[in-house]
Amino acid sequence: MTRPHRVAVLAHGHPALSAGGAELAAHTLFQALRQRDDVEALLVACVPEGHALAGGEGAPGVRFVPAQAIDPFRLLSRDPAEPRAVLEALAAFQPDTIHLHHVLGFGADLLFALRRAFPSAALVLTLHEYQPICRQDGQMVRPGTMELCDRSSPARCAGCFPQHTPERFLSRAATLRALFSLVDRFLAPSAFLAARYRDWGLPAERITCLENAVEALPRLRPRRSGPAGRRRGRFAFFGQINPYKGVDLLLEAVVRLHAVGEWEGCELAIHGANLERQREDFQAEIARLLAQAPPGVTLHGAYSRDALPRLMAEADWVVVPSRWWENSPLVVQEAFCAGRPVIGAALGGLAEKLTAERDALLFTPGDPQALAETLMRARDPKLWRRLRGGIRPREPPAEAARQHLALYRSLTVPAPVAEPV
C-alpha cells in the first residue's frame, strides 16, 4: 500500500489576482488533483510583495508567497537570499513532485534551491512561452517591426537589443540551460513550442507534450440570429490587449470592410484588459482605429471569469488574430468548450490547435486584408453550422489530472505507508 502522491503546484500568480493563462492552468490542475483520493495537492502562488495575502493561506491547500523581484534580462531573482517562503511551505508538505508553471515570480534560480532542498522530489516545469529563449517578453518577435523570429543566437539577440553584447546573451543562455538541466521533465502544451525548446538545447527525451488543464465551460446553444439564413456576423475578441495579440490588426480589418460597405449587420466585441499599460504609441493606434471603426464595434475592457460563458454566448465567432507564435492559447480551448468556432492566424502553436475548415478558419498572419476577407466569408450561416459541428469535445480537468499524475509517478518511486509500531 502506498500513501497519496504529494504534488506541489507552483504558480507565478493566482486567478483571483491575475487571470492569465498560466495562472488559470496551474489553478485548474491543482483543483482537479485535489479531487482525487490518491493525491495530496498544494498550490503555492505568488502575490505582489507587501500584499495582504503574502505569507498567508487561501482556500484549503493554497499558500501565498511574495513574488521575487526578477532581473528581466537574466530571469534570476534580484534577491541573493534563498526564496525562504517557498521552501518553508514545501518543507511542511514534503512533496513527491514539484510542478512549476513558470519561473517568473520566482526566478529561474529557484530550480537550484528546490533541487538542493528536495533532492528526491521530481521536478517538473511547464513551458508557457519562450522567455528563456527570447528577451522580447518571450514572444520571439523583433522589437519595433513585430517581425516573427524563428530562432535565437547571441548575435541575432544582440541585434534586437544592442545595449547587450553577444557575449552577454551567450552567458544568459548558458546560465539558464544549466539551471534547466536540474528539471526532470518539461511539459510543452504544443508540439510547436516543444520543437523550439529542442532547438534551443533542451534534451528531446525530457520534453513531453501535454495540454494544460482547462476549466470546463458549458457548451452553449447557438446564438439566436433571427430569421433562418441570417448572417453569422457577430465576432468577439477575448484576452490581453497588447501589441502581440493583434487587436490592431482586427480593427484594421473591420475598418477595411466598412470602407467597402461589407460591415453592415456585423458586430465586434473586444473584451480585454491592460490597454492602459501599453506603450503610448500602441494606445494611440488603438484609439485611432476605434475612431474609424463603424457602428457595432465596442471596446468593453476587462471581464471576469464568471462572465465568460455569457459573453461567449453573445458571439458567433471567437477571433484570435495573434502576431506572435503563441503556444496553446487558453481562449481557443474556452471557445471550443463553449461551442464557438475560431478565426485564427495560421502560425505556431495557435495553428496547431485549430483544424482549418473543420472547427476554424485560418488567415495569413499579420495581414489585415486576409483577415477582412476571412471575416466576410465567416458570415455564411451554413459555414458556421458546419464548423460548429466539427468542434470535438475537450478533455475535462479530471482527465488532465489523470495524465499529469501518471507522468509524475513515472518520475518518482512510490513512497510506502509507514507501518504502525
Buried (B, 14 or more C-beta within 10 A) or exposed (E): EEEBBBBBBBBBBBBBBBBBBBBBBBBBBBBBBBEBEEBBBBBBBBBEEEBEBBBEEBEEBBBBBBBBEBBEEBBBBEBEEBBEBBBEBBEEBBBBBBBBBBBBBBBBBBBBBBBEBBEEBBBBBBBBBBBBBBBBBBBBBBBEEBEBBEEBEBEBBBEBBEEBEBEBBBBBBEBBEEBBEBBBBBBBBBEBBBBBBBEBBBEEEBBBBBBBBBBBBEBBEBBEBEEEEEBBBBBBBBBBBBBBBBBBBBBBBBBBBBEEEBBEEBBBBBBBBEBEEBEEEBBEBBEEBBEBBBEBBBBBEEBEEEEBBEBBBEBBBBBBBBBBBBBBBBBBBBBBBBBBBBBBBBBBBBBBBBBEEEBBBBBBBBBBEBBBBBBBEBBBBEBBEBBBEEBEEBBBBBEBBBBBBEBBBEBBEEBEEEEEE
